Amino acid sequence: MRKEFNIVCRGSWLSLAQVELFCQKVKAYFPDLVLNTIVKETKGDREQSTPLHLVEGKDFFTAEIQEDLRNGIADFAVHSMKDVSGDAFFENSFYRIIDRNDIRDIAIFKEDILDKLATGKTIVIGTSSPRRTLMATDFLQKALPQLSEYPIKIEAIPIRGNVDGRLRKLDESGEYDGIILAAAGLNRLLGYEPAKATLEALLSKKKLMFLPLFECPPAAGQGAIVVETNQANQDAISMLESIASMEHTNAVQAERVFAEKYGYGCSRPFGVFHKDLAHCSFTYASGLNQQLEPFTEWKQPIDLNPASIEVFSGTDHMRSFYTETNLDHGKIPASTTAVFVASHKSIHSIALIKQCQRKRVWAAGSRTWLALAQKGIWVEGSADGLGLDSLLPLFETSLVQLDKTQCCIVTNQNSVVGWLSEGWHATATYCLHPSLDTNLIATIGKVDLVFWSSYQQWLVGSPYVKPGVIHACPSGKTATRLQGLGLNPLIFPTIKAFQSWRQDIPVTEGA
């Protein structure tokens, strides 16, 4: 193998941070290699005034870089996968995904955002993405704390530039109350020494909000670094094979199947993401199709036809399994800096609301998030109904930096012991009391499949199912506990995934 290789990339801090990560991975396998970086200015770097949605998907940030690869000037080209246009992009080259950071979008607000919300002023968001304009602004109208008697109004206006440039515009221009960026880019810059101090200063005192995956799905390939080489460059191919992440490569390929159908990049008003969970894998896409009609599409490993069996959904009868009583003594420990609110029912008093307003708040899902927002609570992000474990990688990132010792689970009395046994702080603010009437018991006893929306629901209803019934549940702790009891439940990614399967929203079968 040759001992010296050239890498071509753009000149932004983020591009250089991605090259540094690539070099670190290569050096771990080939410590004696010499790796040279060639910085190339692209059309996208030169034409800062052109609205991004008018040019994205046309190799706006990649054409000049690929030219150096084709001409043999460089052995590797390093790209953000989101900048890559269509399938033809790699038709004459070899590529692999070498890394992927968090895939979410993040809304970053100036420190006076709560004052603006309280006075009912219009909130101006900077984004050049039709996808973010469509989805994120709609979600933020409901998800920002409701601090005024008037509905929140949001206006999206264009913004261009590198990550640090957009953050500077947020600080200095006076045009924006907030901007929306990819979380992955910020995490990478916070880990890149030349940029770290500047990014920390630009993010200081900002209010962050990680947007939920199902309401605000990212662009295909978001957060992924792709490295490309010529098909004839066998040494370079061998190096890429050594450091590639096939998990991330397969996930991005799954997302690009939808991108081929609906369009590539942030220029298209739809998003898609693939997730490999502990219990199942799935791909989800939503937004507007080519005819600008709303769509939702899942690809999940469920090959059972709901029309062929009798199905009972615990989600349709949430209040039929339990009655609830609030606990007046429920209190969030002062020693914790963050709370994970497991249900919208958990925060029911003025005292609890005030405690949450002094903490970093995370929600189990969007229903809980929006209920907290109605109470005037700032929610930093949610588990998207995928379970708290799905948030742990995000908690470890430079942007969040949370661990178990800092976080308290706010839940019901019945669930506290389970959380404590896993090493979390946990507090109960309400109790569940089993309450099943005879009609519901009879219904459960007749069906072929029961979807349990929670483990507590299974505890109440499972004695009444018939032999051979199919147990189904969402991924997360409910699935883990049912499996621990020796059951083999049919596992859906989320409650929404089950509902889409049952209601025959277009679902593609197969993993």
Residue pairs with C-beta under 8 A, 6 or more apart in sequence:
1 30
1 235
1 238
1 239
2 235
3 32
3 33
3 34
4 33
4 34
4 35
4 36
5 33
5 34
5 35
5 36
5 75
5 76
5 235
5 236
5 239
6 35
6 36
6 37
6 38
6 73
6 74
6 75
6 76
7 19
7 22
7 23
7 35
7 36
7 37
7 38
7 74
7 75
7 76
7 77
7 78
8 37
8 38
8 39
8 40
8 65
8 68
8 69
8 73
8 74
8 76
8 77
8 78
9 15
9 16
9 18
9 19
9 37
9 38
9 39
9 40
9 65
9 77
9 78
9 79
10 39
10 40
10 41
10 42
10 45
10 61
10 65
11 39
11 40
11 41
11 45
12 45
12 162
12 163
13 162
13 163
13 164
13 189
13 192
13 194
13 195
14 80
14 162
14 163
14 185
14 188
14 189
15 78
15 80
16 37
16 39
16 192
16 194
17 188
17 189
17 191
17 192
17 195
18 78
18 80
18 99
18 188
18 225
19 37
19 78
20 192
21 98
21 99
21 188
21 225
22 76
22 78
22 98
22 99
22 225
22 227
22 243
23 35
25 98
25 99
25 243
26 33
26 35
26 239
26 243
27 33
27 35
28 243
29 239
29 242
29 243
30 239
30 242
38 68
38 73
38 74
40 64
40 65
40 68
41 64
42 60
42 61
42 62
42 63
42 64
42 65
43 55
43 60
43 61
43 63
43 64
44 55
44 60
44 61
44 83
45 61
47 55
48 160
48 161
49 160
50 160
51 128
51 158
51 160
52 60
52 128
52 129
52 158
52 160
52 266
52 267
53 128
53 129
53 130
53 266
53 267
54 267
56 83
56 264
56 265
56 266
56 267
57 85
57 86
57 263
57 264
57 265
57 267
57 268
58 85
59 66
59 85
59 89
60 83
61 79
61 80
61 83
62 77
62 79
62 83
62 84
62 85
62 89
65 74
65 77
65 79
66 77
66 93
66 228
68 74
68 77
69 75
69 76
69 77
69 93
69 228
69 229
69 230
70 92
70 230
72 230
75 229
75 230
75 233
75 235
75 236
76 227
76 228
76 229
76 236
76 240
77 227
77 228
77 229
78 225
78 226
78 227
78 228
79 225
79 226
79 227
79 228
80 185
80 221
80 224
80 225
80 226
81 97
81 220
81 221
81 222
81 223
81 224
81 225
81 226
81 252
82 182
82 219
82 220
82 221
82 222
82 223
82 224
82 265
82 266
83 265
84 90
84 221
84 226
84 264
85 264
85 265
86 260
86 264
87 256
87 260
90 228
92 230
92 231
93 228
93 229
93 230
93 231
94 228
94 229
94 230
94 231
94 233
94 236
94 237
94 240
95 226
95 227
95 228
95 229
95 240
96 226
96 227
96 240
96 241
96 243
96 244
96 245
96 249
97 224
97 225
97 226
97 244
97 245
97 248
97 249
97 252
98 225
98 226
98 227
98 240
98 243
98 244
98 245
98 248
99 224
99 225
99 245
99 248
100 184
100 223
100 224
100 225
100 245
100 248
100 251
100 252
101 183
101 184
101 187
101 188
101 223
101 397
102 183
102 184
102 187
102 223
102 393
102 394
102 397
102 399
103 183
103 184
103 213
103 218
103 222
103 223
103 273
104 182
104 183
104 210
104 211
104 213
104 216
104 218
104 381
104 394
105 132
105 136
105 180
105 181
105 182
105 183
105 210
105 211
105 216
105 218
105 222
106 180
106 181
106 182
106 183
106 186
106 208
106 209
106 210
106 211
106 399
107 125
107 136
107 140
107 178
107 179
107 180
107 208
107 209
107 211
108 167
108 170
108 178
108 179
108 180
108 181
108 203
108 206
108 207
108 208
108 209
109 177
109 178
109 206
109 207
109 208
109 209
110 170
110 171
110 176
110 177
110 178
110 206
110 207
111 205
111 206
111 207
113 123
113 144
113 177
113 178
113 207
114 145
114 147
114 207
114 378
116 123
116 177
117 123
117 144
117 145
117 146
117 147
117 148
117 152
118 147
118 148
119 148
120 148
120 149
120 150
120 153
122 153
122 154
122 155
123 140
123 144
123 152
123 153
123 154
123 155
123 177
123 178
124 154
124 155
124 156
124 157
124 175
124 176
124 177
124 178
125 136
125 137
125 140
125 154
125 155
125 156
125 157
125 176
125 177
125 178
125 179
125 180
126 156
126 157
126 158
126 159
126 166
126 169
126 170
126 175
126 176
126 178
126 179
126 180
127 133
127 136
127 156
127 158
127 159
127 179
127 180
128 158
128 159
128 160
128 266
129 180
129 219
129 266
129 267
130 266
130 267
130 268
130 269
131 219
131 266
131 267
131 268
131 269
131 270
131 271
131 287
132 156
132 180
132 216
132 266
133 156
133 269
134 269
134 287
134 288
135 215
135 216
135 217
135 269
135 271
135 287
136 180
136 211
136 216
137 154
137 156
139 211
139 212
139 215
139 216
140 152
140 154
140 209
141 151
141 152
141 153
141 154
142 152
142 370
142 373
143 209
143 366
143 369
143 370
143 373
143 379
144 152
144 209
144 373
144 378
145 373
145 376
145 377
145 378
146 152
146 373
146 374
146 375
146 376
147 376
157 175
157 176
159 166
159 169
159 176
159 179
160 166
161 168
161 169
163 181
163 185
163 186
163 189
163 199
164 189
164 195
164 198
164 199
164 202
166 179
166 181
167 179
167 199
167 202
167 203
168 202
169 175
169 176
169 179
170 176
170 178
170 179
170 202
171 202
180 211
182 218
182 222
182 223
183 210
183 223
183 394
183 397
183 399
184 222
184 223
186 199
186 203
186 398
186 399
187 397
187 398
187 399
189 195
189 196
189 199
190 196
190 199
190 200
190 398
190 399
191 398
203 399
207 378
208 380
208 399
209 378
209 379
209 380
209 381
210 380
210 381
210 382
210 394
211 381
212 365
212 366
212 369
212 381
212 382
212 384
213 273
213 275
213 284
213 384
214 284
214 286
214 366
214 384
214 385
214 494
214 496
215 366
216 271
217 270
217 271
217 272
217 273
217 284
217 285
217 286
217 287
218 271
218 272
218 273
219 259
219 264
219 265
219 266
219 268
219 271
219 272
220 252
220 255
220 256
220 258
220 259
220 264
220 265
220 271
220 272
221 252
221 255
221 256
221 259
222 273
224 248
224 252
226 252
227 240
229 236
229 237
229 240
230 236
231 237
247 276
251 274
251 275
251 276
252 274
254 274
254 283
254 299
255 272
255 273
255 274
255 283
256 264
257 283
258 270
258 272
258 283
258 285
258 297
259 265
259 268
259 272
262 268
262 270
262 272
262 285
262 287
262 289
262 290
263 270
263 290
268 287
269 287
269 288
269 292
270 285
270 286
270 287
270 288
270 289
270 295
271 285
271 286
271 287
272 283
272 284
272 285
273 283
273 284
274 281
274 282
274 283
274 284
275 281
275 282
275 283
275 284
275 386
275 390
275 493
277 386
277 390
277 475
277 493
278 389
278 475
278 479
278 480
279 475
279 476
279 479
279 480
279 483
279 491
280 300
280 301
280 475
280 491
280 492
280 493
281 300
281 301
281 511
282 298
282 299
282 300
282 301
282 493
282 497
283 298
283 299
283 300
284 296
284 297
284 298
284 299
284 493
284 497
285 295
285 296
285 297
286 294
286 295
286 296
286 297
287 294
287 295
288 294
288 295
289 295
295 506
296 500
296 505
296 506
297 505
297 506
297 507
297 508
298 497
298 500
298 501
298 505
298 506
298 507
298 508
299 507
299 508
299 510
300 492
300 493
300 497
300 501
300 507
300 508
300 509
301 509
301 510
301 511
302 490
302 492
302 501
302 507
302 509
303 509
303 510
304 449
304 470
304 490
306 501
306 502
306 504
309 447
309 448
309 449
309 470
310 446
310 447
310 448
310 449
311 447
311 448
311 449
311 450
311 451
311 502
312 443
312 444
312 447
312 449
312 450
312 451
313 451
313 453
313 498
313 499
313 502
314 321
314 450
314 451
314 452
314 453
314 454
314 457
314 461
315 451
315 453
315 495
315 498
315 499
317 440
318 453
318 457
320 435
320 436
320 437
320 440
321 434
321 435
321 436
321 456
321 457
321 460
321 461
322 432
322 433
322 434
322 435
322 456
322 460
323 432
323 433
323 435
324 345
324 412
324 430
324 431
324 432
324 433
325 430
325 431
325 433
326 348
326 349
326 429
326 430
327 413
327 428
327 429
327 430
327 431
328 349
330 349
330 352
330 410
330 427
330 428
330 429
330 430
331 351
331 355
331 427
332 339
332 352
332 355
332 356
332 359
332 408
332 410
332 427
333 408
333 425
333 427
336 359
336 406
336 407
336 408
336 425
337 359
337 360
337 402
337 406
337 407
338 359
338 360
338 361
338 362
338 380
338 402
338 406
338 407
338 408
339 355
339 356
339 359
339 360
339 361
339 362
339 407
339 408
339 409
339 410
340 362
340 363
340 364
340 383
340 388
340 391
340 407
340 408
340 409
340 410
341 347
341 356
341 361
341 362
341 363
341 364
341 368
341 372
341 410
342 364
342 368
342 409
342 410
342 411
342 412
342 415
343 364
343 368
343 411
343 412
344 367
344 368
344 371
344 372
345 412
345 430
346 352
346 368
346 410
346 411
346 412
346 429
346 430
347 353
347 356
347 371
347 372
347 375
347 377
347 410
347 429
348 429
348 430
349 429
352 410
352 429
353 375
353 376
353 377
356 372
356 375
356 377
357 376
357 377
357 378
360 380
360 402
361 372
361 377
361 378
361 379
361 380
362 379
362 380
362 381
362 382
362 383
362 391
362 407
363 369
363 372
363 379
363 381
363 382
363 383
364 382
364 383
364 385
364 388
365 382
365 383
365 384
365 385
365 494
366 382
366 384
366 385
368 382
369 379
369 382
372 379
373 379
380 400
381 391
381 394
383 390
383 391
384 390
384 494
385 474
385 494
385 495
385 496
386 475
386 476
386 493
386 494
387 474
387 475
387 476
387 477
388 409
388 476
388 477
389 476
389 477
390 476
394 400
395 401
395 402
395 403
395 407
396 403
404 423
404 424
404 425
405 425
407 424
407 425
408 424
408 425
408 426
408 427
409 416
409 419
409 424
409 425
409 426
409 427
410 426
410 427
410 429
411 419
411 426
411 427
411 428
411 429
412 428
412 429
412 430
412 431
412 432
412 456
413 428
413 430
413 431
413 432
414 431
414 432
414 456
415 426
415 428
415 456
416 426
416 427
416 428
418 455
418 477
418 481
419 426
420 426
432 456
434 460
436 460
436 461
436 464
441 464
444 450
444 461
444 464
444 465
445 464
445 465
445 466
446 466
447 465
447 466
447 469
448 469
448 470
449 469
449 470
449 471
449 472
449 490
450 461
450 465
450 469
450 470
450 471
450 472
451 472
451 473
451 492
451 498
451 502
452 458
452 461
452 462
452 471
452 472
452 473
452 478
452 482
452 489
453 473
453 474
453 478
453 495
454 478
455 477
455 478
455 481
455 482
458 471
458 473
458 478
458 481
458 482
462 471
465 471
470 490
471 482
471 487
471 488
471 489
471 490
472 489
472 490
472 491
472 492
472 498
473 479
473 482
473 489
473 490
473 491
473 492
474 491
474 492
474 493
474 494
474 495
474 497
474 498
475 491
475 492
475 493
475 494
479 489
479 491
482 489
483 489
492 498
492 501
499 505
500 507
501 507
